[in-house]
Amino acid sequence: MEPVRTLHESLETPVRYRPDVLVVGGGFAGIAAALAAARLGRRVLLAERAYMLGGLGTAGLIAIYLPICDGTGRQVSFGLAEELLRLSIADHYDGIRGADWLVNRAPDRATRAKGKRFEAEYNPQLFATGVEAVLLDAGVQILYGVTAVAARLEGDRVTAVMFEGKGGRFAVAPRMVVDASGDCDIAHFAGLPTATYAPGNHLAAWYYRYGKSGYALKLMGMVDQTEEERKRNPYADLSSRSFSGLTAEELSEMTCLSHASVLRDVREQQKSDPTWEPVTLATIPQVRMTRRLVGAYTLDESEVHTPMTDSVGMVADWRRRGPVYEVPFGTLYSPACANLAVAGRCTSVTDGMWDAMRVIPCCSVTGQAAGTAAAIADDLRTLPLSVLQKKLTEAGVVLHESDLPED
């Protein structure tokens, strides 16, 4: 008998929720988007496939809040990018650089010249539980353990997003959508133009451990390194392969390889320190760049210090000191869709810029912009920029490099 190759299903999916704003993905981008929209009075549903918020920054153990300054101590990212950083270190932090940032918004030139940056390693469990409380207090409804599996595009609007979770399949019919999935899943399901990261992802196997030297995060394999760090001590690859991060098979293989690397390392470390024990493993694969939107505008890393009339905030380049980028609103939506904004590592950028834009501060900046736009727009393509920028400015965002204070 010929094996069955395709199953044809007829589905009737109940519409369970009708929020003003649906945010898909509970990483830093989704958190910022949900908070921004809820604080503007919108009914917000935040759907997250894991059972904790923070994405790679918590469940993925990449718990390092990279700089919100330009690398010389000049702060460029404000609003929720700063608020979430301060929340991440409210109860505990380790490895703070430039601790004077905690008191002074702008350290003096002498401090900046030493290269201190507003950056910290934080406790992922404390952040995840703390930010959950903040979202709930803001009125955000959180759905954990649900995975987006399809989206319906009717004309130029996403009219429904389908999810599966405990209790079965259901649909959400939102007025506006923010795709903060990390993999640009909703735009992809809706058939909007997207692009994949051709170089792929290198294997990482970070884990928390405890031993004679105490409790700490152990970084193995792919590590986010500045250009200076890469020259001094480049990280060692754990695998000769790279992974797209877009199939269940690849993600499963990455997870197994990561676990095997941790086990080998623990056994090796126990030879000299019998008390060495793994405390926490990453519970999601540590992939950085997978799929992004092809938006109304695509930002390139050559556009450093370039004024953007439609800027929704500024970001630095964590890899090097000095660059500042104004983020165009056009990187957050597609000309083909009225009601879907993207945030985080889904934004429309070139491959070179992608590596800079995927990190926590940038995700927070684009998340706040996307959530604000979703809260006040009916059609992102015709949203008056002056209205959006006014709302962002009122929320503490600085839009242009020319608006930064001079020493």
C-alpha positions as CSV (number, residue, x, y, z in Angstrom):
1,M,0.0,0.0,0.0
2,E,1.3,3.5,-0.9
3,P,2.1,5.4,2.3
4,V,-0.1,8.4,3.0
5,R,2.0,11.5,2.0
6,T,-0.6,14.3,2.6
7,L,-3.5,14.5,5.0
8,H,-6.4,16.8,4.0
9,E,-8.1,18.4,7.0
10,S,-11.3,20.4,7.3
11,L,-11.1,22.7,10.3
12,E,-13.6,24.9,12.1
13,T,-11.6,27.1,14.4
14,P,-13.5,29.0,17.1
15,V,-12.6,32.7,17.5
16,R,-11.8,33.0,21.2
17,Y,-10.4,36.5,21.5
18,R,-11.0,39.9,19.8
19,P,-8.4,42.2,21.3
20,D,-7.5,45.7,20.1
21,V,-3.9,44.6,19.8
22,L,-2.6,41.1,19.5
23,V,1.1,40.8,20.4
24,V,2.7,37.5,19.3
25,G,5.9,36.7,21.2
26,G,6.8,37.5,24.8
27,G,10.4,38.4,24.4
28,F,11.7,42.0,25.0
29,A,10.1,43.2,21.8
30,G,6.7,41.8,22.7
31,I,6.9,43.0,26.2
32,A,7.6,46.5,25.1
33,A,4.9,46.4,22.5
34,A,2.3,45.1,24.9
35,L,3.2,47.6,27.6
36,A,3.2,50.5,25.1
37,A,-0.2,49.6,23.7
38,A,-1.8,48.9,27.1
39,R,-0.6,52.2,28.6
40,L,-2.5,53.9,25.8
41,G,-5.7,52.3,27.0
42,R,-5.9,49.4,24.5
43,R,-7.1,45.8,25.2
44,V,-3.9,43.8,24.7
45,L,-3.5,40.1,24.3
46,L,0.1,38.8,24.6
47,A,0.6,35.3,23.3
48,E,3.8,33.4,24.2
49,R,4.6,29.8,23.4
50,A,6.9,29.3,26.4
51,Y,5.8,29.6,30.1
52,M,7.9,32.6,30.9
53,L,8.5,36.0,29.4
54,G,11.7,37.4,28.1
55,G,12.5,35.0,25.2
56,L,16.2,34.5,24.6
57,G,16.9,37.0,27.4
58,T,15.4,34.6,30.0
59,A,14.5,31.2,28.7
60,G,17.4,31.3,26.4
61,L,19.8,32.4,29.2
62,I,21.2,35.2,27.1
63,A,20.7,37.5,30.1
64,I,23.0,40.3,29.2
65,Y,21.3,43.7,28.6
66,L,23.6,45.2,26.0
67,P,24.3,48.9,26.0
68,I,21.7,51.6,25.5
69,C,24.6,54.0,24.9
70,D,26.8,54.6,21.9
71,G,29.8,52.9,23.4
72,T,31.3,56.1,24.8
73,G,28.7,56.5,27.5
74,R,26.3,58.8,25.6
75,Q,22.8,57.3,26.1
76,V,20.8,57.0,22.8
77,S,18.0,54.6,23.7
78,F,15.3,55.8,26.0
79,G,11.8,55.1,27.0
80,L,11.0,51.4,27.6
81,A,14.6,50.5,26.6
82,E,15.8,52.2,29.8
83,E,12.8,51.2,31.9
84,L,13.3,47.5,31.1
85,L,17.0,47.7,31.8
86,R,16.4,49.2,35.2
87,L,13.7,46.6,35.9
88,S,16.1,43.8,35.0
89,I,18.5,45.0,37.7
90,A,16.0,46.1,40.2
91,D,16.4,43.0,42.5
92,H,19.8,41.7,41.4
93,Y,22.5,42.3,38.9
94,D,26.1,41.2,38.2
95,G,28.8,42.5,36.0
96,I,27.5,46.1,35.8
97,R,29.7,48.4,33.8
98,G,29.6,52.1,34.5
99,A,27.6,51.8,37.7
100,D,27.3,55.6,37.8
101,W,24.6,55.2,35.1
102,L,22.3,54.0,37.9
103,V,22.3,57.5,39.4
104,N,23.2,59.9,36.6
105,R,21.6,59.8,33.2
106,A,24.7,61.2,31.5
107,P,28.1,60.5,33.1
108,D,30.8,63.2,32.7
109,R,33.1,63.2,29.7
110,A,36.0,61.7,31.8
111,T,33.9,58.7,32.6
112,R,32.8,58.3,29.0
113,A,36.3,58.5,27.8
114,K,37.1,55.3,29.8
115,G,34.6,53.5,27.7
116,K,32.2,52.5,30.4
117,R,28.8,51.5,29.1
118,F,25.3,51.2,30.6
119,E,25.2,47.5,30.4
120,A,24.5,44.7,32.9
121,E,24.1,41.0,33.4
122,Y,20.8,40.3,35.1
123,N,19.0,37.4,36.8
124,P,16.6,36.0,34.1
125,Q,14.2,34.4,36.6
126,L,13.8,37.6,38.6
127,F,13.3,39.6,35.4
128,A,10.7,37.2,33.9
129,T,8.6,37.2,37.1
130,G,9.0,40.9,37.7
131,V,8.0,42.0,34.1
132,E,5.0,39.6,34.2
133,A,3.7,41.6,37.2
134,V,4.3,44.9,35.4
135,L,2.3,43.7,32.4
136,L,-0.5,42.3,34.4
137,D,-0.7,45.6,36.4
138,A,-0.9,47.4,33.0
139,G,-4.0,45.3,32.1
140,V,-2.3,43.0,29.5
141,Q,-3.8,39.6,29.2
142,I,-1.1,36.9,28.9
143,L,-1.6,33.5,27.2
144,Y,1.2,31.1,27.8
145,G,1.9,27.8,26.1
146,V,0.2,28.8,22.8
147,T,1.9,28.6,19.4
148,A,0.8,30.6,16.3
149,V,0.3,28.2,13.4
150,A,-1.5,30.2,10.7
151,A,-2.7,33.7,9.8
152,R,-5.5,34.8,7.5
153,L,-4.9,37.8,5.3
154,E,-8.1,39.2,3.7
155,G,-7.3,42.0,1.3
156,D,-4.7,44.1,3.1
157,R,-5.6,43.1,6.7
158,V,-4.7,40.2,9.0
159,T,-8.2,39.3,10.2
160,A,-7.2,36.2,12.2
161,V,-4.2,34.5,13.8
162,M,-4.6,30.8,14.6
163,F,-3.0,29.2,17.7
164,E,-2.7,25.8,19.2
165,G,-2.2,25.1,22.8
166,K,-3.7,23.1,25.7
167,G,-7.3,22.8,25.0
168,G,-6.9,22.7,21.2
169,R,-6.9,25.1,18.3
170,F,-8.4,28.6,18.4
171,A,-8.3,31.9,16.6
172,V,-7.7,35.5,17.6
173,A,-9.4,38.2,15.6
174,P,-7.5,41.4,16.4
175,R,-7.9,45.0,15.2
176,M,-4.1,45.3,15.0
177,V,-1.2,42.8,15.3
178,V,2.4,43.1,16.4
179,D,4.6,40.3,15.2
180,A,7.3,40.0,17.9
181,S,7.7,36.2,17.3
182,G,11.5,36.5,16.6
183,D,11.0,34.5,13.4
184,C,8.5,36.8,11.7
185,D,6.0,34.0,11.8
186,I,2.8,36.0,11.5
187,A,4.1,37.9,8.5
188,H,5.3,34.7,6.9
189,F,1.9,32.9,7.6
190,A,0.1,35.9,6.1
191,G,2.2,35.6,2.9
192,L,3.9,39.0,3.3
193,P,7.4,39.4,1.8
194,T,10.1,38.1,4.2
195,A,13.8,37.2,4.0
196,T,15.9,34.6,5.8
197,Y,19.3,35.0,7.3
198,A,21.5,33.0,4.8
199,P,24.6,32.6,7.0
200,G,22.6,30.8,9.6
201,N,23.2,30.4,13.4
202,H,26.1,28.9,15.2
203,L,25.6,26.6,18.1
204,A,25.5,27.9,21.6
205,A,25.4,26.0,24.9
206,W,25.1,28.6,27.7
207,Y,24.1,27.3,31.2
208,Y,24.1,28.5,34.8
209,R,26.4,26.5,37.1
210,Y,27.4,26.4,40.7
211,G,30.8,25.4,42.1
212,K,33.7,26.5,44.3
213,S,33.7,29.9,42.7
214,G,30.0,30.4,43.2
215,Y,27.0,30.8,41.0
216,A,27.6,32.1,37.5
217,L,26.6,32.0,33.8
218,K,28.8,29.7,31.7
219,L,29.1,30.9,28.1
220,M,30.0,28.2,25.5
221,G,29.9,28.3,21.7
222,M,28.3,31.3,20.0
223,V,28.9,34.4,22.2
224,D,28.0,38.0,21.4
225,Q,31.4,39.6,21.1
226,T,32.4,43.2,20.3
227,E,34.9,43.7,17.6
228,E,37.6,44.3,20.3
229,E,36.7,41.1,22.1
230,R,36.7,39.0,18.9
231,K,40.2,40.1,18.1
232,R,41.5,39.3,21.6
233,N,39.8,36.0,22.2
234,P,37.3,34.7,19.6
235,Y,34.8,32.1,20.8
236,A,35.3,28.4,20.0
237,D,32.7,26.9,17.7
238,L,30.9,23.8,19.1
239,S,29.8,22.6,15.7
240,S,31.0,23.0,12.1
241,R,27.3,23.4,11.0
242,S,25.1,26.5,10.9
243,F,21.4,26.3,11.4
244,S,18.5,28.3,9.9
245,G,16.5,27.9,13.1
246,L,13.3,27.6,11.1
247,T,12.5,23.8,11.2
248,A,11.5,21.5,14.0
249,E,14.2,19.1,13.0
250,E,17.0,21.7,13.1
251,L,15.9,23.2,16.4
252,S,15.7,19.7,17.9
253,E,19.2,18.9,16.7
254,M,20.5,22.2,18.0
255,T,19.0,21.4,21.4
256,C,20.5,17.9,21.6
257,L,23.9,19.2,20.5
258,S,23.7,21.9,23.1
259,H,22.8,19.5,25.8
260,A,25.6,17.2,24.9
261,S,28.1,20.1,25.0
262,V,26.9,21.0,28.5
263,L,27.2,17.5,29.7
264,R,30.7,17.2,28.4
265,D,31.7,20.4,30.0
266,V,30.2,19.6,33.4
267,R,32.0,16.3,33.5
268,E,35.3,18.0,32.5
269,Q,34.9,20.7,35.1
270,Q,34.1,18.2,37.8
271,K,37.6,16.7,37.4
272,S,39.1,19.7,39.1
273,D,36.0,20.9,41.0
274,P,33.7,18.0,42.2
275,T,31.2,20.6,43.4
276,W,30.6,21.9,39.9
277,E,26.9,21.4,39.0
278,P,24.6,22.7,36.2
279,V,21.8,24.7,37.7
280,T,19.8,25.9,34.8
281,L,19.7,25.0,31.1
282,A,18.3,27.1,28.3
283,T,14.7,25.9,27.6
284,I,14.6,27.4,24.1
285,P,17.2,27.1,21.3
286,Q,19.7,29.9,21.3
287,V,19.2,31.2,17.8
288,R,19.8,34.8,16.9
289,M,18.7,35.5,13.4
290,T,16.2,33.6,11.3
291,R,13.5,35.4,9.3
292,R,12.6,39.1,9.0
293,L,10.1,41.3,7.2
294,V,10.9,43.0,3.9
295,G,9.3,46.3,4.9
296,A,8.5,49.7,3.5
297,Y,12.2,50.6,4.2
298,T,15.2,48.5,4.8
299,L,17.9,49.9,7.1
300,D,21.5,49.3,6.3
301,E,24.5,49.5,8.7
302,S,26.1,52.2,6.4
303,E,23.3,54.6,7.5
304,V,25.1,55.5,10.7
305,H,24.4,59.0,12.1
306,T,21.8,59.5,9.3
307,P,18.8,61.6,10.2
308,M,15.5,59.8,9.5
309,T,12.4,61.9,9.2
310,D,10.2,59.0,10.3
311,S,12.5,57.9,13.2
312,V,10.8,56.1,16.1
313,G,13.9,56.0,18.3
314,M,17.6,55.4,18.3
315,V,19.8,52.4,18.8
316,A,23.6,51.9,19.1
317,D,25.7,49.2,17.6
318,W,26.8,46.9,20.5
319,R,29.6,45.5,18.3
320,R,31.6,48.8,18.1
321,R,31.9,52.1,19.8
322,G,30.4,55.3,18.2
323,P,27.7,54.4,15.8
324,V,24.2,55.7,16.3
325,Y,21.2,54.7,14.2
326,E,17.8,56.4,13.9
327,V,15.2,53.7,13.3
328,P,12.8,54.4,10.5
329,F,9.1,53.6,11.1
330,G,9.2,52.1,7.6
331,T,11.2,49.1,8.9
332,L,8.3,48.1,11.1
333,Y,5.5,47.4,8.5
334,S,4.9,46.1,5.0
335,P,3.3,48.2,2.2
336,A,1.1,45.2,1.6
337,C,-0.6,45.1,5.0
338,A,-2.5,47.8,7.0
339,N,-2.6,46.3,10.4
340,L,0.6,44.2,11.1
341,A,3.7,45.8,12.6
342,V,6.8,43.9,13.4
343,A,9.3,44.3,16.3
344,G,12.6,43.0,17.5
345,R,14.7,40.8,15.3
346,C,11.8,40.7,12.7
347,T,12.4,44.3,11.5
348,S,13.4,45.2,7.9
349,V,17.2,45.5,7.9
350,T,20.1,44.2,5.8
351,D,22.1,41.2,7.0
352,G,24.9,43.5,8.3
353,M,22.4,45.6,10.3
354,W,20.5,42.5,11.5
355,D,23.2,41.5,13.9
356,A,23.1,45.0,15.5
357,M,19.2,45.2,15.7
358,R,18.5,41.8,17.2
359,V,19.7,42.6,20.7
360,I,17.6,43.6,23.8
361,P,17.9,47.4,23.7
362,C,16.9,47.5,20.0
363,C,14.1,45.0,20.5
364,S,12.8,47.3,23.3
365,V,13.0,50.4,21.1
366,T,11.2,48.8,18.1
367,G,8.7,47.0,20.4
368,Q,7.7,50.3,22.0
369,A,7.3,51.9,18.6
370,A,5.3,49.0,17.1
371,G,3.0,48.8,20.2
372,T,2.4,52.5,20.1
373,A,1.6,52.5,16.4
374,A,-0.7,49.6,16.8
375,A,-2.5,51.3,19.6
376,I,-3.3,54.5,17.7
377,A,-3.5,53.4,14.1
378,D,-6.1,51.7,11.9
379,D,-3.7,51.6,8.9
380,L,0.0,51.8,9.6
381,R,0.7,53.0,6.1
382,T,-1.4,56.2,6.6
383,L,-0.6,56.8,10.2
384,P,0.5,60.5,10.5
385,L,4.1,60.4,11.6
386,S,3.7,63.5,13.7
387,V,1.0,61.7,15.8
388,L,3.2,58.6,16.3
389,Q,6.3,60.6,17.1
390,K,4.4,62.8,19.6
391,K,3.2,59.7,21.5
392,L,6.7,58.3,21.6
393,T,8.2,61.5,22.8
394,E,5.6,61.8,25.5
395,A,6.6,58.3,26.6
396,G,10.2,59.4,27.0
397,V,11.7,58.3,23.7
398,V,14.3,60.5,22.1
399,L,13.9,60.3,18.3
400,H,16.8,62.1,16.7
401,E,20.6,62.2,17.4
402,S,20.4,66.0,17.0
403,D,18.0,66.0,20.1
404,L,20.7,64.5,22.4
405,P,22.2,66.9,24.9
406,E,25.6,68.2,24.2
407,D,28.4,68.0,26.8
